[in-house]
Amino acid sequence: MTNELAHRETPNAMQPRSSGMELLAELSRKVNDPQAAIEIAKQIVELETKWEEMRQSRDRFEWEKLDRQAKVAFAEAFKKFKDDAPKILKTKHVYFEKKNAAPGDKPTSYYHVELDKACELLIPALLKVGITHRWKSADLPGGCTRVTCCLRHELGYEEEGASLAGPSDQSGGKNPIQGVGSSVMYLERYTFLATCGIVAAGKDDDGAISEGDQRLLDGVEKAETQEELNAAYLSSQATAMDGKNMTLVGLLTVAAQERRKALREAANAS
């Protein structure tokens, strides 16, 4: 008998309860007073609005939570990458006699990074910790192109890194399209190395930088406004790239990031 009673009660117990909005809607249909029905309708609208606001707030909280988790995961992954990053060496030797050289002038001789080989080393190291890279490019006045490198973690967080601009490469008899392609490829490789925070080492490294390089760094490190910093950084990076000085490119990028952070903190504190 107990089972029979439970069997009869179970369907009623399993029936879903009406929501507050459904009850108000049902009540408004049964009320004869038009004014009362209007008031009930207003309450229904208010309840629906508040419910939608709560739903959006909950969704926003969940997205923010996932975003925070992705940022933390990116930071941890990038630290692992830096702890075990491959060493990038300056292996390409450049040597040539200067035109119209004065007596006693030495020929130009230096080593620089082979960018394609450097990228081939870094990409697998990033993938190992769940990070991929991509570039964004934009046309600038005067036929220049800006390239920005971005790193993206597998959880979805993306961080924008180094950004450099340069003119079309017209060397070697390239046509306009080839010139743009060559310049973009060059900028992609440099921004990739700078975004990874890699400073190349090589046969011409002696642990110090030249006075000219130090002046460029001082211009970035002592900038008093964001506008002044941006101008100094872009000018210095262009000079470093012209000289194929990858060490300076990396140092300038780090210096600009630190100075930008310091200026932002000072502005927030004031």
N, C-alpha and C positions, 0 to 999 in steps of 0.2 A: 504493500500500500504506500509505503514511503516513496518507493521508486516511481509509482504512478503519479503521486502528487508532485514529485520533482519534475517529472516529465511534462506535466501540465503547466508548471510555473516557469519552466526554462524559456519558452518562446517569448513570454512577456519580459523576462529579465534581460533577454538579449536585444530587445528593441532599442534602437538609439534614442536618446533623449533629445527633445527639441531644444534648439538654441534660443537665447534671449531674443534675437532678432526675429526668429520664426514665430515665437510666442506673441511678440508685439504686432507682427504683421497679421497674425490670425485674429488678435484682439481688435485691431483697427477695422477689420472686415465685419466684425460683429457689433461694433459700437454704432448706435443710431445717431448720436450727437456728432454733427460734422466737425465742430470745433475740436472736440476731443479726438476725433479721428486724425485731424491735422496735427495735433500735438504729438500723438503717437507716431505719426509718420516722420515728424521732425526727430523724434528720439531714435527711430530706426536709422535715419540718415546719419545722425551723430554716432551711433554705435558702429555703423559700417565704416565711417571715416576713422574712428579711433582704432578699429580692428586693422584697417589697412595700414595706418601709421605704425601700429605695433609690429605688424608683419614686416614692413619695410625696415624698421629699426632692428628687428631680429636678423634679417638677411644682411643688413649693413654690418652688424656686429660679427656675423660669421665670416663675411668677406674680409673684414679688417683683421680678424683672428688668423685667417689663412694667409693673408699678406704678411703679417708679422712673422708667422712661422716660416714663410718662404724667404724673408729677408735674413732671418737667423741662419737658415740652412745655407743660403748663399754665402754669408760671411764665414761660416765654418768650412764650407767646401773650398772657398778661395784661399783660406789660411792653409788648408791641407795642400793645395796646389803650390802655394808659395814655399811651404816647408820642403817640398820635394821637386821644385821646378828645375827643368833641365838648364844647364849652364849654356849661355849663348856667347859664342866667341867671335871676335873679328878675324875672319880667315881670308878675306879677299884683299890682296895687296894691290895698291894703286901706285904707279911710278911714272912720272913724265917730266921732261925738261920744260922749264918755263919759257914762253916766247919772249923775245927781247930781254932776256935775263941779263942783269948787270954782272960784271966780273965779281966772282966770289959768291954769287947767289947759289944756294943749294937747290937741287931738283925737288919737286913735290913727291913725297913718299909717305904713304900711310896705309893702315889696314882698316877695313870697314866690314860691317855685318852683311852677309849674304842673306837678304831678307826672306827669300823663298825657303831656304833651308832652315832658318830660325822658326818660321811659322810651322813648318813640317814637324818640328820638335815640340812646339808648344801645344798644338791642337790635340794630340793624343793625351797629353798631360792634363788638359782641361776636361776632356771627355771622361777621363778616369774618375773625376770627382763630380761628374754630373753637370758640367758647364759647357755651353756652346757659345759661339760668337756670331755676330752679324754686323753689317755696316749700313749706315744711312748716308746718302749723298744728296747734295743740293747744289744747284747752279747759283753762282754769285755774279755780280756785275763785273764786267771786264774780262769775261771768258774764264774766270776761275771756278774751281769746284771745291766744295767743302765735304770732307768725309769724316764721319763720326763712328767709332767702334762701340758696340754694346755687347755686354756679357749677360747671358740668360741662364738661370738655374733650371733644373728639370722640374722643380715645383712651380715654376711660372714667374718668379721674380726676375726682372731685368734691370741692369744698372748701366747707365750711359757712361762711357769712358772718354778717352782722349778724342779731341776734334782738331783736325788740321785742314788748312786750305792751301791751294796752289794753282798756278796757271797750267794751261795745256802744254804738254811736252812736245816741242816742235823740233827736237834734235833728230838727226839721222834722216831727214827728208820725209818725216811722217806726214800723212794727210791729217786734216782737222779731227776726224773721228778717231784715228789711231793715236793722235796726240792726247786726246781726252782719256782714252782707255789706258794709255801708259801712265798718265799722271794719277788717275784714280787708283790703279793697282799699286803704285808707289805709296800713295797716301794710306791705302788700306793696310799695307804691311807695317808702316811706321805707327799708325794709330793702334794697331793690334799689339805690337810690342810695348808701346807706352801704356796702354790700358792694362796689360798684364803686369806692369810695374817692373819690367825686365831691363836691367842695365847691362849692356854688353861688355865683356872683358876681352882683351886681346893683347897682341904683342906690343902695342904702343901705349898701353896703360901703365902709368907710373904712380897711381894713387893720388894724383893731383890734377887740377884743371888749370887752364891758362887764365891770364888776367882778363882777356876779352870775354871768355866764358863766364867768369865770375861777375863781370859787370852785367851780363845778361841775367844771371841769377839774382843779383841784387835788385835789378829793376822789378822783378817779379816778387821777391820776398819783401820789398819795402813799399809796395803799392799801398796807397792810403784809401782807395775806393775800389769798388768792383769794376767800374769803367776803366780806371787806370790799370788795374790788374789785367783785364781782358786785352787791352791794347798792348801792354808790355809782353804778355804771354804769347799773343799771336805773332808779334814782331820777332821775339826771341826764337820761337819755334821755327819760323820761316828761315831765320839765319842758320839755325842748327841743321835744318834739313838741307839747305843749300850746300853746307859743308859736309853733309853725310856724317854728322857727329851724333851717333846714336846714344852715346853716353850722356851727352848734354840734353838730348830730347827727353830721355827718361828723368833726368834730374829736374828739368824745367816742369815736367808734368807733375811730379811729386810736390815741388815747391809751390806751384799754382794751386793744387788741391789743398795744401795746408794753409796757404794764405787766404784762400777763399773761405775756408772754414773759420779761420780766426776773425776775418772781417764780419762774417755772418754772426758769430757769437758776440762780437763787440756791439753790433747793431741791436741785437736782442736784449743785451744788458742795459743799453742806454734808455 
